[in-house]
C-alpha cells in the first residue's frame, strides 16, 4: 500500500521539497503523530498554526496543516485512507500556488502481495 | 507432514526433509518444508524457489488445483528445462494453511522418468497431513469485478466499490466457521443492534448459490440512509457470511456485486480418506 502523488518538476526547480510518509495504521493521537513526524523528540518546538479539511479529486478526506517548527513553516497534508493515515510534508521558502490542486490529486495505491482472495493462490 | 514413499529414503536437513528415490540421488531428489510464511501464490513460490546451478527453463506447466486427503487446498506445477544440456524437470507441490504453506520441491534428472517422478510428488502432496481439522477458515470465491480487495487480517477481506470513497460500499468476506445452532440469529442480532427486527429488516430472501450451499440474504436499515446486507450460507459443516455496507442510493448496484460474489462461493472441501493421512502424521519421525 502506498500514497501516489505526482510532484511537479517546477516545485523542485523552485526549491520546494516534498516528503511522503507512507500509509500506516491510524495512530492513537494523529496530531501528536504529525508533530513527532516533523520534529522528532523535540515536540515543544513544533506548533500547528492552522488546519482545514479538504477532499481529494477521488473523494478521500485530507487535513491540511500549517506547522511551524522553529523558524520554518511546513505544509502537512494528512490523508485519511480508511484505517490508515498517510502524510505529505511540503517545505520551502515559498508555497507553490498550485499546492492544494496537486495535493488533491494524491491517491492510495492498494496493490499488495497479500493473498486477498484464495483464488489468487493458483495464479 | 508427509510419508516417505515405499523404497525411498528420507533424511532431515535444514529444517525440512530430503527424500531420495530407490534409484539414488542421481535420479532425482525431493525437499519438503512446512509452516513457511507468508502465504503466497504458487507462481510466486515457483519464481522465488532457488533453481539448480546451470538451470535453463524451457516450459512451465499450468497450475493444478488439488485438495489434500484432509480437505486442504493445494497446488501443483512443474517446469521442464535442462542443466548443462541434460533434460531436467522441477516439480512444485504446495499445501496451503491459513497463513502458511508447506512446500515440496523436486528435481528429476532422468527424462524417461519425469512423469513417474511427478506422479510420486503429486501423491505426496495429496497425502500431506497437517491435522488442522474443522476450524475458522477462508473459502474460495470470485472477487467482484472492478472492486479493490484488501486483506484486513489472516481471515477477513474487504472489497471497496470501484469508485470508493465516493461510493462508500464495502463488501466484507468473513471466514467460514463451523456450524453452531443459533449462529445466524446471533449474527443478525449483532447487526440490527437495539432496533426491533420489524423496523430494521427488509425482505429476507433466498440466495442463489452453488450446489451443497443454501442461504438467505437479509437487508437491514442503518442510520443516515445506509443499509447493510448480510448473505448467510450454510452447508452441512460450515457457515459462510458476507456483509455489504452501502448507502441507499447505491444499494442496488452494490447488491448486484454482492450476489455476483456469493454465487461463486465454493463450499469448503470435506475430509477424504483420513486413514491414509493418519500414516503420514508419524512415519517420517519413526522411520
Interface residues (C-beta under 8 A of the other chain):
Chain A: X58 X59 X60 X61 X82 X110 X112 X113 X114 X115 X116 X117 X118 X119 X120 X121 X122 X123
Chain B: X38 X39 X40 X41 X42 X43 X44 X63 X65 X73 X75 X94 X96 X138 X139 X140 X141 X142 X143 X148 X149 X150 X151 X157 X160 X163 X164 X165 X166 X173
